[in-house]
Amino acid sequence: SQLKHAKSQIVQAQMAQVSADVNLLKDRLSRAQLTAPISGVVISGDLSRVLGSPVERGQVLFEIAPLESYRARLSVHQQDIYFVEKAQSGRITLVALPSNPLSIRVGNIVPVFNATQPDSAFQVEGLLTFSNGSSESQTSVDMLRPGMKGIAKIEVGQKALGWVLFHDLIHWWQIKVWGWLP
């Protein structure tokens, strides 16, 4: 009889522990929120892929881009990076908005290795500037979305026509000669 009483107390304690665990999980679930520090557009992340799987605290589920400020990521070939400096200005024409080129200003310049490309390139951050307050410019700003692609041109100064035409050839020749030297 004493053995049955001890076993029943153990079972009651286990049931109380399970009940406390369930209440703790219900409390955590009621406080669980998915919040972002900024308002913007989701640019990566798919909640349907992690549906039903456990999620750890601090795990990144989505990446959000703000819609108030814009940056363009420019890829500059290693042989042309010498001419690019911080704060230079330029223009970017997006494929989706070809009739409305936007102004950019060079920000950070970072060397990046890409295994799929044989030559090294540099990532240049271009900050979009909206200096003119025209309605056409505002329409372009409203239509901007993360992931848009285009072509950017940075104003790096002026050179003589001969230098522009033959610079790449001379640079290629210098590298070939250097490779032949012992």
C-alpha positions as CSV (number, residue, x, y, z in Angstrom):
1,S,0.0,0.0,0.0
2,Q,2.9,2.3,0.8
3,L,4.5,1.5,-2.5
4,K,1.3,2.3,-4.4
5,H,1.0,5.6,-2.6
6,A,4.6,6.5,-3.4
7,K,4.1,5.6,-7.1
8,S,0.9,7.7,-7.3
9,Q,2.7,10.7,-5.8
10,I,5.5,10.3,-8.4
11,V,2.9,10.1,-11.2
12,Q,1.1,13.2,-9.8
13,A,4.5,15.1,-9.6
14,Q,5.2,14.1,-13.2
15,M,1.7,15.3,-14.3
16,A,2.3,18.6,-12.5
17,Q,5.6,19.0,-14.3
18,V,4.1,18.3,-17.7
19,S,1.2,20.8,-16.9
20,A,3.8,23.4,-15.9
21,D,5.7,22.8,-19.2
22,V,2.5,23.1,-21.2
23,N,1.6,26.4,-19.4
24,L,5.2,27.7,-20.0
25,L,5.0,26.9,-23.7
26,K,1.5,28.5,-24.0
27,D,2.9,31.6,-22.3
28,R,5.9,31.8,-24.7
29,L,3.7,31.2,-27.7
30,S,1.3,34.0,-26.6
31,R,4.3,36.4,-26.4
32,A,6.0,35.3,-29.6
33,Q,5.9,38.0,-32.3
34,L,7.6,38.4,-35.6
35,T,8.7,42.0,-35.7
36,A,11.1,44.0,-37.8
37,P,13.0,47.0,-36.7
38,I,12.1,48.9,-39.9
39,S,9.2,49.1,-42.3
40,G,9.9,48.0,-45.8
41,V,9.7,45.2,-48.3
42,V,10.7,41.5,-47.8
43,I,13.5,40.8,-50.2
44,S,14.5,37.3,-49.0
45,G,13.1,34.6,-46.8
46,D,10.2,32.1,-47.3
47,L,8.2,31.2,-44.2
48,S,6.5,28.3,-46.1
49,R,9.9,26.5,-46.2
50,V,10.3,26.5,-42.4
51,L,6.6,25.9,-41.6
52,G,6.4,23.2,-38.9
53,S,10.2,23.1,-38.2
54,P,11.7,24.5,-35.0
55,V,13.1,28.0,-35.1
56,E,15.8,29.2,-32.8
57,R,15.9,32.6,-31.1
58,G,17.8,35.1,-33.2
59,Q,17.5,33.0,-36.4
60,V,17.0,35.1,-39.5
61,L,13.7,34.4,-41.2
62,F,13.4,37.3,-43.6
63,E,15.5,40.2,-44.9
64,I,13.7,43.5,-45.2
65,A,14.8,46.4,-47.4
66,P,13.7,49.9,-46.3
67,L,11.8,51.9,-48.9
68,E,13.0,55.3,-47.6
69,S,16.7,55.1,-48.7
70,Y,18.1,53.3,-51.6
71,R,21.6,51.9,-52.5
72,A,22.9,50.4,-55.7
73,R,25.5,47.7,-55.7
74,L,27.9,48.3,-58.6
75,S,30.4,45.8,-59.9
76,V,33.6,47.4,-61.1
77,H,36.3,45.5,-62.9
78,Q,39.7,45.5,-61.1
79,Q,41.4,47.3,-63.8
80,D,38.9,50.2,-63.7
81,I,38.7,50.5,-59.9
82,Y,41.7,52.8,-59.8
83,F,39.6,55.6,-61.2
84,V,36.7,55.3,-58.8
85,E,36.8,57.3,-55.6
86,K,34.4,57.9,-52.7
87,A,31.8,60.7,-53.2
88,Q,32.1,60.7,-57.1
89,S,28.8,61.2,-58.8
90,G,27.1,59.3,-61.6
91,R,23.9,58.1,-63.2
92,I,22.1,54.7,-63.1
93,T,19.6,53.6,-65.7
94,L,17.4,50.7,-64.5
95,V,16.1,48.1,-66.9
96,A,12.6,48.6,-65.6
97,L,12.8,52.4,-65.8
98,P,15.0,53.2,-68.9
99,S,13.5,56.7,-69.5
100,N,14.3,57.9,-66.0
101,P,18.0,57.7,-65.1
102,L,18.7,58.4,-61.4
103,S,21.6,60.2,-59.8
104,I,24.1,58.2,-57.6
105,R,27.0,59.0,-55.4
106,V,29.8,56.6,-54.7
107,G,29.9,55.2,-51.1
108,N,32.0,52.3,-49.9
109,I,34.4,50.4,-52.2
110,V,35.0,46.7,-51.3
111,P,37.1,44.1,-53.0
112,V,35.0,40.9,-53.7
113,F,36.0,37.5,-55.0
114,N,33.5,35.6,-57.1
115,A,34.5,32.1,-58.0
116,T,32.2,32.1,-61.1
117,Q,34.1,35.0,-62.7
118,P,37.7,34.6,-63.9
119,D,38.6,38.2,-63.0
120,S,38.3,40.0,-59.7
121,A,35.8,42.7,-59.3
122,F,35.1,45.4,-56.7
123,Q,31.7,46.1,-55.1
124,V,31.0,49.8,-55.1
125,E,28.1,51.1,-53.1
126,G,26.2,53.7,-54.9
127,L,23.8,55.9,-52.9
128,L,20.9,57.1,-54.8
129,T,20.3,60.8,-54.6
130,F,17.0,62.5,-55.3
131,S,18.0,66.2,-55.7
132,N,15.3,67.4,-58.0
133,G,11.8,67.4,-56.7
134,S,10.1,67.0,-60.0
135,S,7.0,64.8,-60.2
136,E,8.7,62.6,-62.8
137,S,11.5,61.9,-60.4
138,Q,9.0,61.2,-57.6
139,T,7.3,58.7,-59.9
140,S,10.6,56.9,-60.5
141,V,11.3,56.8,-56.7
142,D,7.8,55.3,-56.0
143,M,8.5,52.6,-58.6
144,L,11.9,51.5,-57.2
145,R,12.0,48.0,-55.7
146,P,14.9,45.9,-54.3
147,G,16.6,43.7,-56.8
148,M,16.2,45.9,-59.8
149,K,19.1,45.7,-62.3
150,G,20.6,48.3,-64.5
151,I,23.7,50.0,-65.8
152,A,25.6,52.7,-63.9
153,K,28.1,55.2,-65.2
154,I,30.4,57.0,-62.8
155,E,32.0,60.4,-63.7
156,V,35.7,59.8,-63.2
157,G,37.1,62.7,-65.1
158,Q,38.4,63.3,-68.6
159,K,41.2,61.7,-70.6
160,A,42.7,62.2,-74.0
161,L,41.0,60.2,-76.8
162,G,44.2,58.3,-77.5
163,W,44.5,57.2,-73.8
164,V,40.8,56.1,-73.8
165,L,41.3,54.1,-77.0
166,F,44.6,52.4,-76.2
167,H,44.7,52.2,-72.4
168,D,43.3,48.7,-72.2
169,L,45.6,47.4,-74.9
170,I,48.7,49.0,-73.2
171,H,47.6,47.5,-69.8
172,W,47.2,44.1,-71.4
173,W,50.6,44.3,-73.0
174,Q,52.3,45.4,-69.7
175,I,50.8,42.3,-68.0
176,K,52.0,40.0,-70.7
177,V,55.5,41.4,-70.7
178,W,55.6,41.2,-66.9
179,G,54.6,37.5,-67.2
180,W,57.4,36.8,-69.6
181,L,60.1,38.3,-67.4
182,P,62.1,35.9,-65.2
